[in-house]
């Protein structure tokens, strides 16, 4: 099977690092693109500085990663219940 890099998420450095940890717990190899520049100069990488750090995985792991990413994004949008 051919493996190609796939971007599965774009967000802040904090969000990307948290998702990276979750994916690694599932034994999925993860790379963060623009991790340093996205933290120090996010407006240079994307309009308004939003979604400047990208989470990259292998296409081989895409199906398993989608489940984790969808759950992560759903929980990030969830309003506080306090």
Kinemage of the C-alpha trace (Angstrom):
@kinemage 1
@onewidth
@group {chain A} dominant
@subgroup {mainchain}
@vectorlist {calphas} color= white
{ca unk a 1} P 0.000 0.000 0.000
{ca unk a 2} L 1.289 3.456 -0.922
{ca unk a 3} L 1.683 5.964 1.905
{ca unk a 4} L 1.329 9.716 1.420
{ca unk a 5} L 1.227 12.518 4.004
{ca unk a 6} L -2.284 13.742 4.825
{ca unk a 7} L -3.302 16.836 6.784
{ca unk a 8} L -6.072 15.859 9.207
{ca unk a 9} L -6.312 19.001 11.340
{ca unk a 10} L -5.232 22.634 11.496
{ca unk a 11} L -5.412 24.731 14.641
{ca unk a 12} L -3.429 26.424 17.352
{ca unk a 13} L -0.163 24.979 18.605
{ca unk a 14} L -1.922 23.873 21.796
{ca unk a 15} L -4.750 22.095 19.932
{ca unk a 16} L -2.356 20.421 17.497
{ca unk a 17} L -0.105 19.163 20.316
{ca unk a 18} L -3.080 17.768 22.213
{ca unk a 19} L -4.422 15.975 19.128
{ca unk a 20} L -0.926 14.683 18.332
{ca unk a 21} L -0.772 13.088 21.761
{ca unk a 22} L -4.179 11.475 21.298
{ca unk a 23} L -3.218 10.050 17.891
{ca unk a 24} L 0.105 8.753 19.206
{ca unk a 25} L -1.817 6.936 21.937
{ca unk a 26} L -3.464 5.030 19.055
{ca unk a 27} L 0.010 4.150 17.675
{ca unk a 28} L -0.365 6.604 14.782
{ca unk a 29} L 2.824 8.424 13.745
{ca unk a 30} L 2.183 12.186 13.688
{ca unk a 31} L 4.120 15.211 12.464
{ca unk a 32} L 3.274 18.823 13.203
{ca unk a 33} L 3.863 21.246 10.350
{ca unk a 34} L 4.761 24.851 11.187
{ca unk a 35} L 4.786 24.089 14.915
{ca unk a 36} L 7.385 26.720 15.816
{ca unk a 37} L 6.415 29.393 13.306
{ca unk a 38} L 2.743 28.756 14.049
{ca unk a 39} L 3.396 29.488 17.707
{ca unk a 40} L 5.551 32.576 17.271
{ca unk a 41} L 4.291 34.095 13.990
{ca unk a 42} L 0.881 32.533 13.237
{ca unk a 43} L -0.305 35.494 11.134
{ca unk a 44} L 2.516 34.807 8.642
{ca unk a 45} L 1.192 31.284 7.991
{ca unk a 46} L -2.554 31.858 7.769
{ca unk a 47} L -4.998 34.710 7.542
{ca unk a 48} L -5.574 36.190 10.977
{ca unk a 49} L -3.213 33.627 12.503
{ca unk a 50} L -5.943 31.004 12.806
{ca unk a 51} L -5.286 27.316 12.120
{ca unk a 52} L -1.572 27.861 11.630
{ca unk a 53} L -0.256 24.493 12.923
{ca unk a 54} L -1.073 21.429 10.799
{ca unk a 55} L -1.349 17.823 12.000
{ca unk a 56} L 0.037 15.424 9.381
{ca unk a 57} L -0.293 11.630 9.333
{ca unk a 58} L 0.258 8.792 6.860
{ca unk a 59} L -2.621 7.985 4.522
{ca unk a 60} L -2.368 4.399 5.775
{ca unk a 61} L -3.653 5.532 9.190
{ca unk a 62} L -6.347 7.871 7.868
{ca unk a 63} L -9.385 5.742 8.730
{ca unk a 64} L -8.306 5.252 12.339
{ca unk a 65} L -7.246 8.885 12.691
{ca unk a 66} L -10.584 10.227 11.410
{ca unk a 67} L -12.380 8.763 14.416
{ca unk a 68} L -10.008 10.478 16.856
{ca unk a 69} L -10.002 13.792 14.968
{ca unk a 70} L -13.807 13.918 14.673
{ca unk a 71} L -14.190 13.265 18.406
{ca unk a 72} L -11.559 15.886 19.202
{ca unk a 73} L -13.244 18.519 17.019
{ca unk a 74} L -16.680 17.688 18.446
{ca unk a 75} L -15.382 18.138 22.004
{ca unk a 76} L -13.602 21.395 21.111
{ca unk a 77} L -16.918 22.887 19.931
{ca unk a 78} L -18.844 21.666 22.979
{ca unk a 79} L -19.971 24.562 25.170
{ca unk a 80} L -19.111 24.481 28.868
{ca unk a 81} L -21.861 23.134 31.081
{ca unk a 82} L -20.874 25.101 34.179
